[in-house]
């Protein structure tokens, strides 16, 4: 082989090698971080899942527009659980084995979240749930975190307000699922601390369409107020039944109905109802000194501009989850263990749902100031007085 021909061969080989390296480098840089999302987008709990899905997609779009995480774009892989625990498990397994996501956000409800936790812990994939049940993070599960305010904080918020109203006897009506059981546990556990007596406790099925029998039993116990703990549509039915029975005592709901959907379902029966909620519903009423107000107004403005519909506090759970996950992703190269470890170290994160301070002993990270009490007046929300 001539020297000239040899040089040409070597030159071509070098060019191919350089091209291969460049292609490899470019391909690596173009890889995305796949983020799993499982929400109740359709079905009875769509008022939770639909705004959560929209909020997750909005945050990912914004992060990608700013360059992504460590030069990598994010890709959302989202499935609809239809609020079905079995489908939730199926979707989580698919996200982990087929889609190979680095972390999962959701589900929307406590029962679906509890159903997937065994898979999450077995496969060691970070999960940030958008559900409220205390059992999700108590006791601590290494890979499970959540952004929704807990039943512990919600019950304390309700009872604290009742104490100021000099209410000492209450009847409670809770949905017969994991969310309702968790709420019932906290209402019974905390009552004495606030000088309140639970004089009667009843339950209802999440598909029940009339609760007059339970409310009649509560009325006989002569409570000064009734607390309903559930998610739509049941609580809206109860609001209508209370009005139909002309009970004439205050009705309190849980944070599980803190969305415009409840007012729509309950109609005129929603008037005067009290409930604890995160701050998105009353963001414009907060003082400028509130550390969450700036974040809340940015979220509301972005959501309204993109979707042309009002925000709900539920969408905020997914918004916070993705913002927190974005911080935890930095410098991990997608390593799930490192992401988990980083989540546990996040403190002082001011979000839509509160200020988050995670630790090895706290995978919820919120304090009582994440809640405010509101009252429904003229089909809108007001800070309760």
C-alpha positions as CSV (number, residue, x, y, z in Angstrom):
1,X,0.0,0.0,0.0
2,X,1.4,3.4,-1.0
3,X,2.1,6.0,1.7
4,X,-0.5,8.2,0.2
5,X,-3.2,5.5,0.1
6,X,-2.3,4.5,3.7
7,X,-2.6,8.1,4.9
8,X,-6.0,8.3,3.2
9,X,-7.2,5.1,4.9
10,X,-6.0,6.3,8.3
11,X,-7.5,9.7,7.7
12,X,-10.9,8.2,6.8
13,X,-10.7,5.9,9.9
14,X,-9.9,8.9,12.1
15,X,-12.8,10.9,10.6
16,X,-15.2,8.0,11.2
17,X,-14.0,7.7,14.8
18,X,-14.4,11.4,15.5
19,X,-17.8,11.3,13.8
20,X,-18.8,8.3,16.0
21,X,-17.6,10.1,19.1
22,X,-19.5,13.2,18.2
23,X,-22.6,11.2,17.4
24,X,-22.3,9.3,20.7
25,X,-21.8,12.5,22.6
26,X,-24.7,14.2,20.9
27,X,-26.9,11.1,21.4
28,X,-26.1,11.0,25.1
29,X,-26.8,14.7,25.5
30,X,-30.1,14.2,23.8
31,X,-31.3,11.5,26.1
32,X,-34.3,12.5,28.2
33,X,-35.2,11.9,31.8
34,X,-38.5,10.1,31.7
35,X,-40.9,11.2,34.4
36,X,-43.8,8.9,35.2
37,X,-47.2,10.3,36.0
38,X,-50.3,8.4,37.2
39,X,-53.4,10.4,37.9
40,X,-57.2,9.9,38.0
41,X,-57.6,11.8,34.8
42,X,-61.1,10.4,34.1
43,X,-63.8,9.0,36.4
44,X,-65.2,10.2,39.7
45,X,-61.9,11.6,40.8
46,X,-61.0,13.5,37.6
47,X,-61.4,16.7,39.5
48,X,-58.1,15.6,41.2
49,X,-56.3,14.0,38.4
50,X,-57.0,16.3,35.5
51,X,-55.5,19.4,37.0
52,X,-52.6,17.3,38.3
53,X,-51.8,16.0,34.8
54,X,-52.1,19.5,33.3
55,X,-49.8,20.9,36.0
56,X,-47.2,18.3,35.5
57,X,-47.1,18.8,31.8
58,X,-46.9,22.6,32.3
59,X,-44.0,22.4,34.6
60,X,-42.1,20.0,32.4
61,X,-42.7,22.3,29.4
62,X,-41.3,25.2,31.3
63,X,-38.2,23.3,32.6
64,X,-37.5,22.1,29.0
65,X,-37.8,25.6,27.7
66,X,-35.1,26.7,30.2
67,X,-32.7,23.9,29.0
68,X,-33.9,20.9,31.1
69,X,-31.9,19.3,33.9
70,X,-28.1,19.2,33.5
71,X,-28.6,19.6,29.7
72,X,-31.2,16.8,29.5
73,X,-34.8,17.4,28.6
74,X,-37.7,15.9,30.6
75,X,-40.3,13.6,29.0
76,X,-43.6,12.9,30.8
77,X,-45.1,9.5,30.5
78,X,-48.6,9.7,31.9
79,X,-51.3,7.0,32.5
80,X,-54.9,7.4,33.7
81,X,-55.6,5.3,36.8
82,X,-59.4,6.0,36.6
83,X,-59.0,5.9,40.4
84,X,-58.7,2.1,40.2
85,X,-56.1,0.5,42.5
86,X,-55.6,-2.5,40.2
87,X,-55.0,-0.3,37.1
88,X,-52.7,1.9,39.2
89,X,-50.5,-1.1,40.0
90,X,-50.5,-2.2,36.3
91,X,-49.5,1.3,35.2
92,X,-46.7,1.6,37.7
93,X,-45.2,-1.7,36.7
94,X,-45.3,-0.5,33.1
95,X,-43.7,2.8,33.9
96,X,-40.9,1.0,35.7
97,X,-40.2,-2.0,33.4
98,X,-41.2,-0.7,30.0
99,X,-40.9,3.0,30.1
100,X,-37.9,3.0,32.5
101,X,-38.8,6.2,34.3
102,X,-36.4,7.7,36.8
103,X,-39.2,8.7,39.2
104,X,-43.0,8.7,39.4
105,X,-45.5,11.5,40.4
106,X,-49.0,10.5,41.6
107,X,-51.4,8.8,42.1
108,X,-54.2,11.2,42.9
109,X,-55.9,9.3,45.8
110,X,-54.9,7.5,49.0
111,X,-56.3,4.1,48.0
112,X,-54.4,4.0,44.7
113,X,-51.2,5.3,46.3
114,X,-51.3,2.6,49.0
115,X,-51.9,0.0,46.3
116,X,-48.7,0.8,44.4
117,X,-46.3,1.3,47.3
118,X,-45.2,-2.3,47.4
119,X,-44.0,-2.1,43.8
120,X,-42.3,1.2,44.4
121,X,-40.4,-0.1,47.4
122,X,-39.5,-3.4,45.7
123,X,-38.2,-1.7,42.5
124,X,-36.6,1.3,44.4
125,X,-38.1,4.0,42.3
126,X,-38.7,7.4,43.9
127,X,-42.4,8.3,44.2
128,X,-44.0,11.6,45.1
129,X,-47.7,11.0,45.7
130,X,-50.3,13.7,45.3
131,X,-52.6,12.1,47.8
132,X,-53.2,13.1,51.4
133,X,-53.6,10.0,53.6
134,X,-51.3,9.9,56.6
135,X,-50.6,6.2,55.9
136,X,-48.7,7.1,52.7
137,X,-45.7,8.4,54.6
138,X,-46.3,7.2,58.1
139,X,-44.5,5.1,58.8
140,X,-41.7,6.2,56.6
141,X,-41.1,4.2,53.4
142,X,-37.6,5.0,51.9
143,X,-38.8,5.8,48.4
144,X,-42.2,7.3,49.1
145,X,-42.8,11.1,49.5
146,X,-45.9,13.2,49.1
147,X,-46.9,16.8,48.5
148,X,-50.5,16.8,49.7
149,X,-51.1,18.2,53.2
150,X,-51.8,15.3,55.6
151,X,-55.0,14.4,57.5
152,X,-53.1,15.2,60.7
153,X,-52.7,18.8,59.7
154,X,-56.3,19.0,58.2
155,X,-58.0,17.7,61.4
156,X,-55.9,20.0,63.6
157,X,-56.9,23.0,61.3
158,X,-60.6,22.1,61.6
159,X,-60.6,21.6,65.3
160,X,-58.5,24.7,66.0
161,X,-61.1,26.8,64.1
162,X,-64.0,25.0,65.9
163,X,-62.4,25.8,69.3
164,X,-62.5,29.5,68.4
165,X,-66.1,29.1,67.5
166,X,-66.8,27.4,70.9
167,X,-67.9,24.2,69.3
168,X,-67.5,21.3,71.8
169,X,-69.6,18.5,70.4
170,X,-69.4,17.1,66.8
171,X,-70.7,14.3,64.7
172,X,-68.5,12.9,62.0
173,X,-69.3,11.2,58.7
174,X,-66.4,9.6,56.8
175,X,-66.1,7.8,53.5
176,X,-65.4,4.0,53.8
177,X,-62.0,3.9,52.2
178,X,-58.4,4.6,53.1
179,X,-58.8,8.4,52.9
180,X,-61.9,8.4,55.1
181,X,-60.4,6.0,57.6
182,X,-57.3,8.1,57.9
183,X,-59.4,11.2,58.5
184,X,-61.6,9.4,61.0
185,X,-58.6,8.2,62.9
186,X,-57.2,11.8,63.2
187,X,-60.6,13.3,64.1
188,X,-61.0,10.8,67.0
189,X,-57.4,11.0,68.1
190,X,-57.1,14.8,68.2
191,X,-60.6,15.7,69.6
192,X,-59.7,15.6,73.3
193,X,-56.6,17.9,72.7
194,X,-59.0,20.6,71.4
195,X,-61.7,20.0,74.1
196,X,-64.0,18.5,71.5
197,X,-66.2,15.4,72.0
198,X,-67.2,13.2,69.0
199,X,-70.8,12.3,70.0
200,X,-71.6,10.1,66.9
201,X,-69.5,8.6,64.1
202,X,-71.0,7.3,60.8
203,X,-69.7,6.2,57.5
204,X,-70.8,6.1,53.8
205,X,-69.7,4.3,50.7
206,X,-67.9,6.3,48.0
207,X,-70.6,5.5,45.5
208,X,-73.6,6.1,47.8
209,X,-76.2,8.6,46.5
210,X,-78.1,9.3,49.7
211,X,-76.9,9.7,53.3
212,X,-80.1,10.9,55.1
213,X,-80.1,7.8,57.3
214,X,-76.6,8.5,58.6
215,X,-77.4,12.2,59.0
216,X,-80.6,11.3,60.9
217,X,-78.5,9.3,63.4
218,X,-76.1,12.2,63.8
219,X,-78.9,14.6,64.4
220,X,-80.2,12.5,67.3
221,X,-76.8,12.8,69.0
222,X,-77.3,16.6,69.0
223,X,-73.9,17.7,67.8
224,X,-73.1,21.4,67.4
225,X,-71.5,20.8,64.0
226,X,-71.0,17.9,61.5
227,X,-67.7,17.0,59.9
228,X,-67.7,15.2,56.5
229,X,-64.5,13.5,55.4
230,X,-64.4,12.3,51.8
231,X,-63.9,13.2,48.2
232,X,-66.5,14.0,45.5
233,X,-69.2,13.2,44.8
234,X,-70.2,11.9,48.2
235,X,-69.6,15.1,50.2
236,X,-71.7,17.1,47.7
237,X,-74.6,14.6,48.3
238,X,-74.2,15.1,52.0
239,X,-74.3,18.9,51.7
240,X,-77.6,18.5,49.8
241,X,-79.0,16.1,52.4
242,X,-78.1,18.4,55.2
243,X,-80.0,21.2,53.5
244,X,-82.9,18.9,52.7
245,X,-83.1,17.8,56.4
246,X,-82.9,21.4,57.5
247,X,-80.3,20.5,60.2
248,X,-79.4,24.1,60.8
249,X,-75.9,23.4,62.2
250,X,-72.6,24.1,60.6
251,X,-71.2,21.6,58.1
252,X,-67.5,21.2,57.8
253,X,-65.8,19.3,54.9
254,X,-62.2,18.0,54.5
255,X,-59.5,19.2,52.2
256,X,-60.6,16.4,49.9
257,X,-63.2,18.7,48.3
258,X,-61.1,21.9,48.0
259,X,-61.9,22.6,44.3
260,X,-64.5,24.4,42.2
261,X,-65.9,21.0,41.4
262,X,-67.4,20.6,44.8
263,X,-69.3,23.9,44.5
264,X,-70.5,22.9,41.1
265,X,-71.8,19.5,42.5
266,X,-73.3,20.8,45.7
267,X,-74.9,23.9,44.1
268,X,-76.8,26.1,46.6
269,X,-76.1,23.5,49.4
270,X,-72.5,24.5,49.3
271,X,-73.3,28.0,50.8
272,X,-71.8,28.5,54.3
273,X,-69.7,25.3,54.4
274,X,-66.3,25.4,56.1
275,X,-63.2,23.5,55.1
276,X,-59.4,23.5,55.4
277,X,-57.5,24.0,52.2
278,X,-54.1,24.9,50.8
279,X,-53.8,28.5,49.7
280,X,-54.3,28.4,45.9
281,X,-58.1,29.0,46.3
282,X,-57.5,32.2,48.2
283,X,-54.1,33.3,46.9
284,X,-55.3,36.8,46.0
285,X,-56.6,37.3,49.6
286,X,-53.3,36.5,51.2
287,X,-51.1,39.3,52.6
288,X,-48.0,40.1,50.5
289,X,-45.9,39.0,53.5
290,X,-47.0,35.4,53.0
291,X,-44.0,33.6,51.6
292,X,-46.1,31.4,49.4
293,X,-48.0,34.3,47.7
294,X,-45.4,34.9,44.9
295,X,-45.2,31.2,44.0
296,X,-49.0,30.9,44.1
297,X,-49.6,33.9,41.8
298,X,-47.0,32.7,39.3
299,X,-48.7,29.2,39.2
300,X,-52.2,30.7,38.9
301,X,-51.1,33.0,36.1
302,X,-49.3,30.3,34.1
303,X,-52.1,27.8,34.5
304,X,-54.7,30.3,33.5
305,X,-52.7,31.4,30.5
306,X,-52.2,27.9,29.3
307,X,-55.5,26.2,30.0
308,X,-58.0,29.1,30.4
309,X,-59.6,27.5,33.4
310,X,-59.2,28.2,37.2
311,X,-56.6,26.3,39.2
312,X,-57.3,24.0,42.0
313,X,-55.2,23.1,45.0
314,X,-55.0,19.5,43.7
315,X,-53.1,20.6,40.6
316,X,-50.7,22.3,42.9
317,X,-49.7,18.9,44.4
318,X,-48.3,17.8,41.0
319,X,-46.8,21.2,40.4
320,X,-44.9,21.1,43.7
321,X,-43.9,17.4,43.1
322,X,-42.3,18.2,39.7
323,X,-40.5,21.3,41.0
324,X,-39.1,19.3,44.0
325,X,-38.1,16.4,41.7
326,X,-36.3,18.8,39.4
327,X,-34.1,19.9,42.3
328,X,-33.5,16.3,43.3
329,X,-32.5,15.3,39.7
330,X,-29.6,17.7,39.5
331,X,-26.2,16.0,39.4
332,X,-27.7,12.4,39.6
333,X,-27.3,11.3,36.0
334,X,-30.7,9.6,36.6
335,X,-29.5,7.4,39.4
336,X,-32.7,6.6,41.4
337,X,-30.8,6.1,44.7
338,X,-29.2,9.5,44.4
339,X,-32.6,11.1,43.4
340,X,-34.2,9.5,46.5
341,X,-31.3,10.8,48.7
342,X,-31.6,14.3,47.3
343,X,-35.4,14.4,47.9
344,X,-34.8,13.6,51.5
345,X,-32.4,16.6,51.8
346,X,-34.7,19.2,50.3
347,X,-35.6,22.0,52.8
348,X,-37.0,25.5,52.5
349,X,-38.7,24.8,49.2
350,X,-41.6,27.3,49.0
351,X,-44.3,25.7,46.9
352,X,-48.0,26.0,46.1
353,X,-49.0,23.6,48.9
354,X,-46.7,25.0,51.6
355,X,-43.0,25.2,52.5
356,X,-41.4,21.8,52.3
357,X,-38.8,20.6,54.7
358,X,-38.1,16.9,54.1
359,X,-35.8,14.7,56.2
360,X,-35.1,11.1,56.9
361,X,-37.9,11.2,59.5
362,X,-40.4,13.3,57.5
363,X,-41.4,12.5,53.9
364,X,-44.2,15.0,53.8
365,X,-42.3,18.0,55.0
366,X,-45.2,20.4,55.7
367,X,-46.3,22.3,58.8
368,X,-49.7,23.6,60.0
369,X,-49.2,26.9,58.1
370,X,-49.8,25.0,54.9
371,X,-53.5,25.2,55.6
372,X,-56.1,28.0,55.9
373,X,-59.8,27.6,56.8
374,X,-62.2,28.9,54.2
375,X,-65.9,29.3,53.9
376,X,-68.0,29.1,50.8
377,X,-70.0,32.3,50.2
378,X,-71.8,33.2,47.0
379,X,-70.2,30.2,45.2
380,X,-66.7,31.3,45.9
381,X,-64.1,30.9,48.7
382,X,-63.5,33.4,51.5
383,X,-61.0,33.2,54.4
384,X,-63.1,32.0,57.4
385,X,-63.5,34.3,60.3
